[in-house]
């Protein structure tokens, strides 16, 4: 792992960034929050769907919708998102 001094990013900047992302996540509809929580915890669409009562495709669709909303709220462009 890179030393923070090597990245040019301070601990304060990281903390502010984390708060901004958390606020964006909290602004999502509850179902989209749940899908993103499972995604961030590394669950597959099938696993998430099993817990949420959704099909794999419904989880993928909601995850895509949530990511699009989050990108807009965080000012991330389509070209930046395509690296995903």
C-alpha positions as CSV (number, residue, x, y, z in Angstrom):
1,X,0.0,0.0,0.0
2,X,1.3,3.4,-0.9
3,X,2.3,5.8,1.8
4,X,-0.2,8.7,2.0
5,X,2.6,11.2,1.6
6,X,3.4,9.6,-1.8
7,X,-0.2,10.1,-3.0
8,X,-0.4,13.8,-2.3
9,X,-3.7,13.3,-0.5
10,X,-4.0,14.2,3.2
11,X,-6.0,12.3,5.8
12,X,-8.4,15.3,6.0
13,X,-9.0,15.1,2.3
14,X,-9.8,11.4,2.6
15,X,-12.1,12.0,5.5
16,X,-14.0,14.7,3.6
17,X,-14.2,12.6,0.5
18,X,-15.6,9.7,2.6
19,X,-18.2,11.9,4.1
20,X,-19.3,13.1,0.6
21,X,-19.6,9.6,-0.6
22,X,-21.5,8.5,2.5
23,X,-23.9,11.4,2.1
24,X,-24.5,10.4,-1.6
25,X,-25.2,6.8,-0.6
26,X,-27.6,7.9,2.1
27,X,-29.5,10.0,-0.5
28,X,-30.4,6.9,-2.5
29,X,-33.8,5.2,-2.2
30,X,-33.6,2.5,0.6
31,X,-33.7,-0.4,-1.9
32,X,-30.8,1.1,-3.9
33,X,-28.9,1.6,-0.6
34,X,-29.3,-2.0,0.2
35,X,-28.1,-3.2,-3.2
36,X,-25.1,-0.9,-2.9
37,X,-24.3,-2.1,0.6
38,X,-24.3,-5.7,-0.6
39,X,-22.2,-4.7,-3.6
40,X,-19.6,-2.9,-1.4
41,X,-19.4,-5.9,0.9
42,X,-18.5,-8.1,-2.1
43,X,-21.7,-10.0,-2.5
44,X,-22.6,-11.3,-6.0
45,X,-25.9,-10.3,-7.6
46,X,-27.3,-13.8,-6.9
47,X,-26.3,-13.6,-3.2
48,X,-27.7,-10.1,-2.8
49,X,-30.9,-11.1,-4.6
50,X,-31.3,-14.0,-2.2
51,X,-31.3,-11.7,0.8
52,X,-33.3,-8.9,-0.8
53,X,-35.9,-11.1,-2.6
54,X,-34.8,-9.9,-6.0
55,X,-33.6,-11.8,-9.1
56,X,-30.0,-11.5,-10.2
57,X,-31.1,-9.2,-13.1
58,X,-33.1,-7.0,-10.8
59,X,-30.0,-6.6,-8.5
60,X,-27.8,-5.7,-11.5
61,X,-30.4,-3.2,-12.8
62,X,-30.7,-1.5,-9.4
63,X,-26.9,-1.5,-9.0
64,X,-26.5,0.2,-12.4
65,X,-29.2,2.8,-11.5
66,X,-27.6,3.5,-8.1
67,X,-24.1,3.9,-9.7
68,X,-25.5,6.3,-12.3
69,X,-27.2,8.4,-9.5
70,X,-24.1,8.4,-7.4
71,X,-21.9,9.4,-10.3
72,X,-24.1,12.3,-11.0
73,X,-24.2,13.4,-7.4
74,X,-20.4,13.1,-7.1
75,X,-19.7,14.8,-10.5
76,X,-18.1,11.7,-12.1
77,X,-18.3,11.7,-15.9
78,X,-19.2,8.8,-18.2
79,X,-15.6,8.5,-19.3
80,X,-14.4,8.2,-15.7
81,X,-17.1,5.7,-15.0
82,X,-16.1,3.5,-18.0
83,X,-13.0,2.5,-16.2
84,X,-15.2,0.5,-13.9
